[in-house]
């Protein structure tokens, strides 16, 4: 069995101090942790669906609240910006600043229709992952946040991220996702747009 500190390819490993934030001492395998987190995410999605429609989602407080709702039953630090450097992500001291810039940009894109909805979503998602606000759960949080951005700001259906695969495990779909994000790091958004289904957007 895979230990809870061992992540699939492309994921961010947890530091020992961050692992201390696990609320359930009996969890010893990655599979058990995934099940626990998925149950929490299901509750978080229920909260998201029931929230008031007037909520400003392009706000740092909402970004943090969403992470806490998705992972707060599992991790003590859920919703708090990470305090340590990772294998990706901006310096922890710059997280708040970079997140505010992204949210301001997304607000501008929406107001001025700078990009078609799926391109705006792809760019939003990439930068949110690139900032890497939290110690863990960034990919899942960013995908849910991106779908809410599509729904709330563009009245658009969500992206089919998984396409029948499990993005929490190593497989072809995950490989395509990680490769598309890395291409976007070099300002090449084509693979991520294709992954998000923008090629079929009319």
SULLINFEN-V989361 format. One record per residue. N is the residue number from 1. BURIAL is + if it has 9 or more other ideal C-beta (glycine too) atoms within 8 Angstrom, else -. Layout:
N,BURIAL + N,BURIAL
This chain:
1,- + 2,- + 3,- + 4,+ + 5,- + 6,- + 7,+ + 8,- + 9,- + 10,- + 11,- + 12,+ + 13,+ + 14,+ + 15,- + 16,- + 17,- + 18,+ + 19,+ + 20,- + 21,+ + 22,+ + 23,- + 24,- + 25,- + 26,- + 27,+ + 28,- + 29,+ + 30,+ + 31,- + 32,+ + 33,+ + 34,+ + 35,- + 36,+ + 37,+ + 38,- + 39,+ + 40,+ + 41,+ + 42,- + 43,+ + 44,+ + 45,+ + 46,- + 47,+ + 48,+ + 49,- + 50,- + 51,- + 52,- + 53,- + 54,- + 55,- + 56,- + 57,+ + 58,+ + 59,- + 60,+ + 61,- + 62,+ + 63,+ + 64,+ + 65,+ + 66,+ + 67,+ + 68,+ + 69,+ + 70,+ + 71,+ + 72,+ + 73,- + 74,+ + 75,+ + 76,- + 77,+ + 78,+ + 79,+ + 80,- + 81,+ + 82,+ + 83,- + 84,+ + 85,- + 86,+ + 87,- + 88,- + 89,+ + 90,+ + 91,- + 92,+ + 93,- + 94,- + 95,+ + 96,- + 97,- + 98,+ + 99,+ + 100,+ + 101,- + 102,+ + 103,+ + 104,+ + 105,+ + 106,+ + 107,+ + 108,+ + 109,+ + 110,+ + 111,- + 112,- + 113,- + 114,- + 115,- + 116,- + 117,+ + 118,+ + 119,+ + 120,+ + 121,+ + 122,+ + 123,+ + 124,+ + 125,+ + 126,+ + 127,+ + 128,+ + 129,+ + 130,+ + 131,+ + 132,+ + 133,+ + 134,+ + 135,+ + 136,+ + 137,+ + 138,+ + 139,+ + 140,+ + 141,+ + 142,+ + 143,+ + 144,+ + 145,+ + 146,+ + 147,+ + 148,+ + 149,+ + 150,+ + 151,+ + 152,- + 153,+ + 154,+ + 155,- + 156,+ + 157,- + 158,- + 159,+ + 160,- + 161,- + 162,- + 163,- + 164,- + 165,+ + 166,- + 167,+ + 168,- + 169,- + 170,- + 171,- + 172,- + 173,+ + 174,+ + 175,+ + 176,+ + 177,+ + 178,+ + 179,+ + 180,+ + 181,+ + 182,- + 183,+ + 184,+ + 185,- + 186,- + 187,- + 188,- + 189,+ + 190,- + 191,+ + 192,+ + 193,+ + 194,+ + 195,+ + 196,+ + 197,+ + 198,+ + 199,- + 200,- + 201,- + 202,-
